[in-house]
Amino acid sequence: MTDFPLLAEHQLGEDAAFAARVQAAVRRVARDVLGEDPTTPGHPMRIQLAVRSLGPQIGGDPGYGPAAAGDPAVRAAASTATGPDVQAAIGDDLIMDAVRRLWNPLCGWSG
């Protein structure tokens, strides 16, 4: 458990730069999901989320930024910095891993 207050998690999730990075990661993971083996557990639901994720984003919607900000590894990295340094503390690989971990819960598959 990290010492990352809920307000800080909310602010990170709503941050435009963080949300943009998460959306880029979502699009990359979506393309990977579209190419995965059809026997992958939860495949139909995973594909639905991939197709939706590659479509246009609704204006002003932070997308999956708030969900990614709640990821334990993201919270742990973010808790090590303050201000603009928070973005630098959260590497792209960390965001990619968070999106991969979130994919099944976001698509509704819990198998």
C-alpha angles and dihedrals in degrees: 000000000000129000095243112134120227091242090055090049090051092048091049092049091051095044108117095219093048092045090051091051091049092049090052089052091048091054091050093049090045090057089050091050092051088059098045125114111278089229091064107124110261091013098150093051092042090052092050091055091046093053092047091047093055092053126088118296120236110249114263094010111132088212113203095341094108092050092049091047088059094055108116094230092049091048091049093052093044092050090063094065143040137214117352090350089074091076091051091049091058107069124204091247089056091053091047091052091048091052091049090051091048097047098089096043091046093051091047098247115132102166 
